[in-house]
Amino acid sequence: MRDMSERPLVEIVAELRAQLAAGARELSLLVLDPDRGRGRFAGERVVLGGRAHIHRPFRVWVDLAERLGLRLLTPRAHGEHLVELRMERLDAAATLAASAGDPEEDAARERYGAGSLFSRISRLDDPGLILDLADALERAGTTADARVLALGVNRGDELALLEALVPGLAERGSFVGVDHSASALARARERFADPRHQFIEADLADLAVLGLGDFDLVIAISTLQSPGVDDRALLRAVVHDHLRPGGALLLGIPNCRYVDGEQVHGARMKNFSQPELSLVIKEIAFYRRYLQQHRFQVFVTGKSYLLVTAVPRRG
Ligand SMILES: C[S@@+](CC[C@H](N)C(=O)[O-])C[C@H]1O[C@@H](n2cnc3c(N)ncnc32)[C@H](O)[C@@H]1O
């Protein structure tokens, strides 16, 4: 366990990377207890007991662990001023893609089904998504009696969030969810077992033949980027056929991955060791331009999920 409480961060990063390159699975270092320097910025000095240390807010260590593919364990006090930070390597094999399910059996449709690793991920426990959705719904002006269409609804986490965030929506709203996973929809039907919630098993490419009508809010969280989905065709179909006058659209684009129990920020591309965002940016730029051309005002918010909110332009 090395005392790094006076070392520049760039040296600490190099040291941790060297240990990882040498095959270390667990890393441990002593740093100044972040609470000892609170109110200071990262890199400012703190003198304690006649000795100078470098202060770094706890977030610095959380971010560093995440970017190095590590899990940060709860720090332990070490003496009066220091804490021991322990980090362990994430199991890169325990990713969403690695749990695609049985390739023999409806592999594509059940990729996000009830037995998948995805089914262990709860949108209701993502603080960023809760806050960003709350903001977006306010911008969209979603009312208690809204008629909502959720594309790629899975077991309905986004519906539960909408109902929690818009007062009265749980009692007076009506909902249609479309997905091609039979097992995920079975869960959704159990969860929302009343006639105001309708769940349809279908491919999103066949939206036009479902005769769904139009909606006050169309929401697609993490759906447009699913393998096999033609996101641009789907966006066109929604804008032309499924939005009422005054209706709003909310698209969630993932900018994170799930590894070994952790949500890791940033889309990861093959051959890049750190997140590479050009694809995400290109997609969002397309959605934004298209929606603006169709008389929407467009907002892009969020962090691990980037939210594109489109509301009709006034005037
Ligand atoms: C990443 S999951 C997101 C689920 C949910 N919106 C959420 O955020 O928790 C993508 C969802 O879209 C569904 N999906 C993907 N491609 C589809 C398609 N072509 N037709 C219908 N549903 C599809 C999947 O079954 C899955 O439930």
Ligand as a Chemical Component Dictionary entry (heavy atoms), coordinates in Angstrom:
data_LIG
# 
_chem_comp.id                   LIG 
_chem_comp.type                 NON-POLYMER 
_chem_comp.pdbx_formal_charge   0 
_chem_comp.three_letter_code    LIG 
# 
loop_
_chem_comp_atom.comp_id 
_chem_comp_atom.atom_id 
_chem_comp_atom.alt_atom_id 
_chem_comp_atom.type_symbol 
_chem_comp_atom.charge 
_chem_comp_atom.model_Cartn_x 
_chem_comp_atom.model_Cartn_y 
_chem_comp_atom.model_Cartn_z 
_chem_comp_atom.pdbx_ordinal 
LIG C1  C1  C 0  -31.733 -1.532 -24.526 1  
LIG S1  S1  S 1  -33.374 -2.058 -24.374 2  
LIG C2  C2  C 0  -34.146 -0.653 -23.637 3  
LIG C3  C3  C 0  -35.394 -0.999 -22.913 4  
LIG C4  C4  C 0  -36.113 0.140  -22.222 5  
LIG N1  N1  N 0  -36.506 1.172  -23.144 6  
LIG C5  C5  C 0  -35.237 0.723  -21.147 7  
LIG O1  O1  O 0  -34.651 1.780  -21.361 8  
LIG O2  O2  O -1 -35.130 0.104  -20.082 9  
LIG C6  C6  C 0  -33.989 -2.001 -26.019 10 
LIG C7  C7  C 0  -35.389 -2.549 -26.116 11 
LIG O3  O3  O 0  -35.839 -2.448 -27.474 12 
LIG C8  C8  C 0  -36.377 -3.686 -27.880 13 
LIG N2  N2  N 0  -36.144 -3.807 -29.338 14 
LIG C9  C9  C 0  -34.958 -3.789 -29.973 15 
LIG N3  N3  N 0  -35.120 -3.924 -31.301 16 
LIG C10 C10 C 0  -36.451 -4.023 -31.506 17 
LIG C11 C11 C 0  -37.236 -4.182 -32.660 18 
LIG N4  N4  N 0  -36.683 -4.260 -33.870 19 
LIG N5  N5  N 0  -38.573 -4.271 -32.515 20 
LIG C12 C12 C 0  -39.149 -4.202 -31.285 21 
LIG N6  N6  N 0  -38.439 -4.031 -30.143 22 
LIG C13 C13 C 0  -37.107 -3.953 -30.252 23 
LIG C14 C14 C 0  -35.633 -4.730 -27.092 24 
LIG O4  O4  O 0  -36.323 -5.960 -26.972 25 
LIG C15 C15 C 0  -35.461 -4.021 -25.750 26 
LIG O5  O5  O 0  -36.538 -4.262 -24.895 27 
# 
loop_
_chem_comp_bond.comp_id 
_chem_comp_bond.atom_id_1 
_chem_comp_bond.atom_id_2 
_chem_comp_bond.value_order 
_chem_comp_bond.pdbx_ordinal 
LIG C1  S1  SING 1  
LIG S1  C2  SING 2  
LIG S1  C6  SING 3  
LIG C2  C3  SING 4  
LIG C3  C4  SING 5  
LIG C4  N1  SING 6  
LIG C4  C5  SING 7  
LIG C5  O1  DOUB 8  
LIG C5  O2  SING 9  
LIG C6  C7  SING 10 
LIG C7  O3  SING 11 
LIG C7  C15 SING 12 
LIG O3  C8  SING 13 
LIG C8  N2  SING 14 
LIG C8  C14 SING 15 
LIG N2  C9  SING 16 
LIG N2  C13 SING 17 
LIG C9  N3  DOUB 18 
LIG N3  C10 SING 19 
LIG C10 C11 SING 20 
LIG C10 C13 DOUB 21 
LIG C11 N4  SING 22 
LIG C11 N5  DOUB 23 
LIG N5  C12 SING 24 
LIG C12 N6  DOUB 25 
LIG N6  C13 SING 26 
LIG C14 O4  SING 27 
LIG C14 C15 SING 28 
LIG C15 O5  SING 29 
# 
